[in-house]
Each structure stands twice: as structure tokens, then as C-alpha cells.
């Protein structure tokens, strides 16, 4: 716990299921909230509506990395967690423990690192080309985007290479280290973004932000956790993880979900950019950033608990598993609801009092629809992590169907009715497809798996 468990504050934190990892995660998300609002404010002052549109569309296209990642970083966490039951790390030397589990963990890690090396190379080549073609369709000669786009893709490609390091840390219950550096990245990267923005760097602010994140990633890998990762180099595995028979049966499902996820969460701004121009894309992108901040804040109660869920499943402690799950999920959804109300009041107030910032955001109605959707989607988010912790993914076809249906509706309604059509599409597919579908599958799997 964070302090003496006998103190009232510590008891309250314990009741909220807040340990060190959750605390780091919450601080990260809270700072994202502050930094996000600050970024929104500074963007409205220092850059034009057109640059704002390019900024958020850059970020949406860079999110294509999920298509090349193919869900490997998600699927590896429960696999590593199951092996870690017999292993330990004192924070100084190499990983120690049962020989077979260590060997399988090393094999898993090496496979993961190779996968991301290939994927990172493909990412730089393909996403740079796609983005160059896409932005070339806009003939706004006042926006210089070519150089920033090249270096933004390059820095994102390097960051792609460090994803497996964080996945292994989280799977091996080194949540504290992982979330500490996530917090540091979240704190320092906006500072560089703001500095470059204020100095008139326009789209180069994205490159500054990504470079800062990469530097801190390298400090984690080659500094604080170097002995942890050195184990993967110096130890030769004798027992191997078989990707095709063990990992792929779950990964292909998550990879399809990751592809569908792009159409769930990242397709909006490019569609607005293509059909309604950079300024409208900037409004949608800025509002969507606020929605994502809320969702990320809520995830602080969800993601750090996945290794614990996996360990309880491995020990067949299903009653304790469900107790933790329902408690964490109730807290997460409640926080989302309160955050959505606060966000709605904020947007409404900006428009009522005619603040200039309101011109850079969506109008209240589409914003309210997005906030309602992000509140509802926290329930499926909780269920998904619970089911993934069993090293199974029965949600794949639901997610694929939801993703492509959402993408289709956003394209059809968003191209014709703008942000209101896109927002309504998102809320409708979450409320009528994703939410009831996941609840049905969740109840069915619990009955079958916990006999």
C-alpha cells in the first residue's frame, strides 16, 4: 500500500483498490487531463485552425501502428504473467526462479522483440507513404507538413520498438516501473510540445513530443531495468514458447480486434479532414482528445489489475477474481459517468459564455453524444480485460463487427452530416451492438470457464 494501512487515508485508498501501480497510473491520467486541457488552450492561441486539423490528423494516421502490432503486446501479458508465478526479480540482478518457467519467458520475450523489430520497419515504410499520399490531396500551400511528417513517422517507428519492453514488464508484474515511466513520459513530453508550439514550430511540436518520449523509454530500458532485460540476452532458453500453437490461436483474434479498433477510435479525424477540411478535423480531433483523456483516466482502475486477474485465474481463485473485478469495474464506470458530466458542463459553459475556445471544439450536441458513448464503453472495456486474462478471446467477432460497422456508419453519416453524424454513429454502435453483445458473452463464459 501507499502508506501505513492503519491510517484513514490508507484505508480509503485500499477501499478504492489503489496501490502503487494504480497511483502512478492515476497520476499519469490526471496529468494527461491537465496537459490535454493546457494543450487545447495553447493550440487555440498559438496555431491556426488549419494547423490544428493537421495536428490531430497526424496523430490519427500514426495510430495505424496498431494494425502492424497485431495485438502481440496485449496477448503477451497474460502469457508472461502465468510464467512469472514461479519467477522473481529483486530489481538489481537477473531474473531468477524455476528453470522451465524462466526458459519459456525468455523464449516469449525474444519472439516478441523480433516481431516488433520487423513491424517497426514496416510501419515506417508503409505509414509514411500512406500519410504522404493522404496529405498531398490537400493543396493548402500555407501548411508545411512534409518534414514534420517524415520525422514524426520515424520517431513513432522507434517507439514501436519499445512497446514489447513495456509489455514484458507488465506481464512480469513490474507494474510499478512500467507505470512510473509512463507517468514521466506523460509529464515531460507535453512540456516540449508546448515549448515548440509557443516558439512557432507548428507541426514540429509533434516531433519534439515523440522524441522526448523515446528518450525516457531508453532510460527505462538501458537504465533502471537493464538487468531485467539483460536476462533475455544472456540466458539461452531450453524450453520454448510455440507461437503457432500457443499464442497465435489467441493473437489472431486480438489482431482482428486491433484492426477493428482503428475504425472504432481513430477513423473520425481523417474522415472529417477529407470531407470537411482541416478546420473541422481540428475541432473533432480536439474534442476527441478530451474524450480520450476521460477514458484513459478511467483505465487507471482497469489495466493495472490484469496481471492480478491472470494470477488468480492460474490459481483458480475464481471467487476472489470476481470480487476484485466487480469492485474495480463499478469504480471505473462511476468515474467515467462523473467525468462525462463534468466534461459536458465544461463544453456547455464555453458556448453559453462565448469563450473563443468554443470555436476550436465541437458544438455541445455532438460532444454530449461522444461523452455518453465513452461512459457506456467502459463496461465493455472492463469485460474485455477480464476475459483476456483467461488467455482467451471470445469477443473477436463482436469487436470486428462493431469496428467495421462503426467505421461504415461514421463514413456514411460523417461524410454527409459532419461531426454530428459521426458522433451519433459511435454512440449508436456502442449502445446497441457492443454493450449488449459483451454482456451476453461475459455471462456465458463465466458459467462455462469457472465450473
ZALOMI-40266 format. One record per residue (C-alpha): x, y, z; residue in three letters. Coordinates in steps of 0.001 Angstrom, whole numbers, padded with zeros to 6 digits, always signed. Layout:
N
XYZAla;...
# end
This chain:
451
+000000+000000+000000Unk;+000978+003604-000332Unk;+001381+004204+003413Unk;+000564+002784+006824Unk;-002643+000774+006224Unk;-003956+001829+009650Unk;-004322+005469+008666Unk;-007697+006725+007405Unk;-006170+007860+004100Unk;-004568+004460+003522Unk;-007814+002653+004352Unk;-009662+004868+001889Unk;-007057+004184-000820Unk;-007280+000472-000096Unk;-011064+000600-000376Unk;-010632+002239-003797Unk;-008190-000561-004805Unk;-005355+001977-005199Unk;-001838+000544-004881Unk;+001464+001997-006188Unk;+000789+000945-009770Unk;-002731+002334-009760Unk;-001464+005525-008088Unk;+001148+006071-010820Unk;-001462+005321-013443Unk;-003984+007728-011910Unk;-001343+010464-011634Unk;-000462+009877-015278Unk;-004087+010143-016336Unk;-004689+013208-014149Unk;-001677+014914-015683Unk;-002998+013918-019115Unk;-006184+015696-018165Unk;-004294+018840-017122Unk;-001881+018625-020060Unk;-004685+017942-022505Unk;-006667+020973-021373Unk;-003495+023089-021448Unk;-002678+021841-024950Unk;-006186+022668-026113Unk;-005870+026168-024661Unk;-002432+026789-026208Unk;-003489+025418-029596Unk;-006368+027892-029657Unk;-003852+030719-029118Unk;-000673+029788-030971Unk;-001668+027780-034044Unk;-004202+028266-036797Unk;-007347+026138-037220Unk;-005730+024517-040276Unk;-002570+023507-038383Unk;-004832+022216-035607Unk;-006529+019957-038154Unk;-003194+018671-039447Unk;-002003+018062-035888Unk;-004899+015812-034923Unk;-004978+014072-038299Unk;-001238+013350-037966Unk;-001944+011648-034661Unk;-004833+009616-036090Unk;-002786+008280-039008Unk;+000167+007491-036729Unk;-002283+005295-034798Unk;-002080+002889-037756Unk;+000739+001248-035785Unk;-001966-000880-034149Unk;-002558-002585-037483Unk;+001075-003741-037663Unk;+001316-004572-033974Unk;-001379-007242-034433Unk;-002206-007304-030732Unk;+001030-009023-029667Unk;+001677-006678-026732Unk;-001806-007425-025389Unk;-001679-011193-025722Unk;+001816-011497-024235Unk;+000836-010032-020837Unk;-001240-012993-019563Unk;+001263-015496-021025Unk;+004177-013817-019241Unk;+002113-013483-016065Unk;+001408-017211-015965Unk;+005153-017958-016180Unk;+006026-015261-013624Unk;+004251-017143-010847Unk;+007446-019223-010488Unk;+009901-016347-011027Unk;+011105-013180-009298Unk;+013343-010145-009761Unk;+014999-008209-006944Unk;+015446-005064-009025Unk;+019228-005423-009202Unk;+020364-008744-010656Unk;+018898-011020-013319Unk;+015525-012743-013214Unk;+015604-015884-011060Unk;+013320-018820-010394Unk;+012098-022135-011770Unk;+014169-023120-014812Unk;+011351-024155-017132Unk;+009297-021023-016499Unk;+012364-018811-016981Unk;+013202-020541-020236Unk;+009674-020119-021566Unk;+009670-016455-020520Unk;+012975-015821-022326Unk;+011648-017562-025416Unk;+008493-015460-025301Unk;+010453-012234-024889Unk;+012819-012935-027772Unk;+009929-013771-030053Unk;+008232-010535-029030Unk;+011310-008379-029674Unk;+011835-009882-033151Unk;+008188-009324-034026Unk;+008358-005629-033194Unk;+011653-005111-034999Unk;+010057-006304-038225Unk;+006818-004448-037508Unk;+008618-001181-036753Unk;+010434-001294-040076Unk;+007219-001973-041976Unk;+005484+000806-040049Unk;+007949+003485-041127Unk;+007825+002444-044780Unk;+004072+001990-045146Unk;+002646+004696-042882Unk;+004962+007373-044257Unk;+003800+006536-047780Unk;+000104+006449-046821Unk;+000323+009745-044957Unk;+002275+011451-047716Unk;-000373+010480-050260Unk;-003244+011485-047947Unk;-001939+014932-047037Unk;-000907+015624-050621Unk;-004608+015655-051513Unk;-004966+018907-049574Unk;-003461+021726-051624Unk;-003066+024207-048779Unk;+000372+025613-049584Unk;+000496+027583-046323Unk;+000931+024411-044251Unk;+004431+022900-044360Unk;+003857+019296-043326Unk;+006373+017168-045280Unk;+009379+017406-042934Unk;+007396+017070-039704Unk;+005532+014092-041154Unk;+008749+012219-042026Unk;+010313+012682-038590Unk;+007038+012027-036765Unk;+006760+008665-038525Unk;+010426+007890-037810Unk;+010115+008661-034083Unk;+006893+006656-033869Unk;+008700+003771-035558Unk;+011392+003852-032866Unk;+008711+003967-030185Unk;+007112+000958-031833Unk;+010311-000940-030976Unk;+009954-000251-027239Unk;+006352-001481-026945Unk;+007476-005079-026194Unk;+009668-003904-023316Unk;+006675-002395-021538Unk;+004580-005475-022316Unk;+007152-007767-020693Unk;+007430-005545-017618Unk;+003673-005566-017113Unk;+003372-009293-017765Unk;+006136-009936-015223Unk;+004313-007868-012576Unk;+006805-004985-012788Unk;+003826-002669-012973Unk;+005428-000060-010739Unk;+008365+000517-013105Unk;+006182+000484-016188Unk;+003646+002970-014888Unk;+006311+005189-013313Unk;+007913+005757-016704Unk;+004545+006135-018368Unk;+003951+008905-015842Unk;+007313+010532-016610Unk;+006659+010409-020354Unk;+003222+011867-019879Unk;+004664+014678-017757Unk;+007668+015740-019837Unk;+006509+015231-023429Unk;+003779+017923-023325Unk;+006310+020402-021940Unk;+008410+020078-025097Unk;+005302+020167-027259Unk;+004192+023427-025628Unk;+007657+024975-025926Unk;+007942+024276-029650Unk;+004348+025405-030187Unk;+004926+028719-028406Unk;+008158+029264-030363Unk;+006223+028921-033616Unk;+007330+025408-034551Unk;+003832+024381-035695Unk;+003809+020674-036645Unk;+007372+020174-035392Unk;+005838+020160-031921Unk;+004724+016568-032619Unk;+008316+015544-033352Unk;+009516+017192-030130Unk;+006877+015341-028101Unk;+007673+011948-029655Unk;+011436+012426-029247Unk;+011008+013195-025538Unk;+009007+010014-025047Unk;+011639+007955-026839Unk;+014472+009319-024678Unk;+012623+008328-021490Unk;+011871+004894-022943Unk;+015593+004364-023476Unk;+016330+005455-019897Unk;+013942+002767-018642Unk;+015326+000010-020866Unk;+019049+000724-020597Unk;+018994+002324-017150Unk;+016508+001377-014473Unk;+015585-002073-015854Unk;+018738-003008-017752Unk;+019432-006115-015625Unk;+015860-007301-016100Unk;+016184-007126-019882Unk;+019785-008347-019869Unk;+018389-011700-018731Unk;+016740-012061-022137Unk;+020132-011655-023831Unk;+022426-013745-021655Unk;+020080-016678-020963Unk;+019645-019343-023630Unk;+016158-020887-023494Unk;+015912-024674-023393Unk;+012107-024803-023359Unk;+010389-022722-025988Unk;+007082-020965-026417Unk;+005451-022214-029605Unk;+003937-019193-031285Unk;+001744-021082-033738Unk;+000159-023469-031236Unk;+000130-021335-028045Unk;-000011-017653-028959Unk;-001492-017412-032436Unk;-004863-019008-031511Unk;-005444-016010-029227Unk;-003419-013416-031124Unk;-005251-013645-034423Unk;-008445-012774-032619Unk;-006893-009799-030832Unk;-005211-008662-034053Unk;-008561-008585-035804Unk;-009870-006628-032844Unk;-006927-004213-033132Unk;-007680-003627-036797Unk;-011338-003094-035965Unk;-010220-000824-033116Unk;-008777+001637-035592Unk;-012232+002023-037082Unk;-013642+002391-033563Unk;-011339+005130-032308Unk;-009097+006685-034979Unk;-011048+006989-038218Unk;-013030+010110-037307Unk;-010475+012863-037820Unk;-009202+011631-041222Unk;-012806+011444-042459Unk;-013513+014970-041232Unk;-010253+016149-042830Unk;-011060+014576-046201Unk;-014725+015604-046470Unk;-014993+018790-044416Unk;-011494+020281-044339Unk;-008672+020749-041849Unk;-010541+023180-039579Unk;-013451+020786-038933Unk;-010987+017936-038448Unk;-009242+020079-035854Unk;-012485+020667-033958Unk;-013326+016976-033917Unk;-009771+015989-033034Unk;-009576+018380-030102Unk;-012934+017239-028723Unk;-011990+013603-029228Unk;-008796+014234-027279Unk;-010906+015361-024324Unk;-012981+012188-024587Unk;-009846+010024-024760Unk;-008417+011742-021679Unk;-011512+010741-019738Unk;-011299+007161-020996Unk;-007588+006977-020158Unk;-008244+008289-016650Unk;-010820+005569-016077Unk;-008457+002877-017392Unk;-006258+003504-014343Unk;-008653+001253-012423Unk;-008699-001411-015136Unk;-005364-002101-016849Unk;-003082-002398-013767Unk;-005315-005193-012459Unk;-004900-007536-015460Unk;-001768-009307-014094Unk;-003588-009882-010781Unk;-006576-011318-012636Unk;-004268-013648-014590Unk;-002550-014862-011425Unk;-005880-015544-009674Unk;-007095-017454-012727Unk;-003928-019564-012763Unk;-004576-020382-009084Unk;-008303-020992-009795Unk;-009375-018462-007181Unk;-012486-017501-009109Unk;-014463-016063-006202Unk;-011649-013677-005324Unk;-011209-012881-009022Unk;-014851-011867-009418Unk;-014797-009845-006217Unk;-011877-007755-007479Unk;-013353-007475-010962Unk;-016805-006248-009975Unk;-015396-003796-007457Unk;-012869-002299-009888Unk;-015423-002175-012692Unk;-018010-000387-010558Unk;-015460+002243-009579Unk;-014280+002669-013190Unk;-017764+003137-014656Unk;-018756+005527-011857Unk;-015673+007646-012509Unk;-016494+007721-016232Unk;-020032+008900-015502Unk;-018862+011708-013218Unk;-016178+012726-015704Unk;-018687+012828-018563Unk;-020970+015124-016567Unk;-018052+017443-015791Unk;-016975+017455-019436Unk;-020492+018222-020626Unk;-020852+021137-018222Unk;-017465+022470-019359Unk;-018382+022416-023059Unk;-021812+023897-022427Unk;-020307+026699-020354Unk;-017792+027571-023068Unk;-020609+028030-025564Unk;-023015+029861-023253Unk;-020396+032426-022275Unk;-019000+032557-025838Unk;-015384+031820-024993Unk;-013100+031819-028029Unk;-012005+028274-027170Unk;-015505+027059-028038Unk;-014763+027803-031712Unk;-011954+025216-031669Unk;-014191+022461-030242Unk;-017339+020730-031431Unk;-020708+022198-030520Unk;-022450+020810-027391Unk;-024732+018226-029058Unk;-022084+016055-030794Unk;-019873+016451-027724Unk;-022632+015150-025430Unk;-023080+012142-027724Unk;-019359+011341-027548Unk;-019322+011663-023749Unk;-022323+009349-023427Unk;-020587+006794-025647Unk;-017310+006903-023716Unk;-019205+006315-020466Unk;-021031+003275-021819Unk;-017927+001787-023424Unk;-016171+001456-020054Unk;-018361-001568-019289Unk;-017151-003473-022386Unk;-013588-002341-021600Unk;-013774-003945-018149Unk;-015303-007134-019547Unk;-012675-007398-022298Unk;-009759-007269-019861Unk;-011442-009842-017617Unk;-011876-012295-020490Unk;-008399-011671-021943Unk;-006899-012550-018559Unk;-008106-016121-019172Unk;-005783-016270-022221Unk;-008857-016476-024430Unk;-010692-014007-026613Unk;-014307-014919-027324Unk;-015041-011302-028277Unk;-013208-011234-031583Unk;-016125-011400-033980Unk;-018171-008987-031901Unk;-015315-006465-031941Unk;-014680-006949-035635Unk;-018356-006497-036434Unk;-018624-003475-034155Unk;-015470-001865-035557Unk;-016336-002184-039203Unk;-019993-001275-038645Unk;-018904+001815-036732Unk;-016378+002726-039421Unk;-019008+002317-042143Unk;-021588+004438-040309Unk;-019029+007121-039440Unk;-018020+007269-043100Unk;-021612+007410-044386Unk;-023073+009768-041787Unk;-019876+011700-041084Unk;-019261+012486-044742Unk;-022827+013783-045144Unk;-023684+015262-041736Unk;-020252+016086-040364Unk;-019330+015728-036669Unk;-022934+015207-035542Unk;-023338+012211-037846Unk;-020010+010708-036755Unk;-020794+011158-033042Unk;-024276+009672-033375Unk;-022814+006668-035215Unk;-020356+005999-032407Unk;-022972+006196-029644Unk;-025447+004016-031547Unk;-022978+001207-032238Unk;-021691+001213-028643Unk;-025169+001181-027079Unk;-026905-001190-029497Unk;-024117-003573-030551Unk;-021007-003606-028344Unk;-022519-003264-024862Unk;-025284-005903-025053Unk;-023047-008250-027034Unk;-020237-008221-024464Unk;-022613-008686-021533Unk;-024115-011790-023161Unk;-020689-013293-023930Unk;-019366-012415-020459Unk;-022181-014238-018664Unk;-021846-017275-020922Unk;-018060-017564-020483Unk;-018179-017164-016694Unk;-020623-020042-016435Unk;-018519-022299-018662Unk;-014994-021397-017508Unk;-015492-021358-013737Unk;-017065-024762-013250Unk;
# end
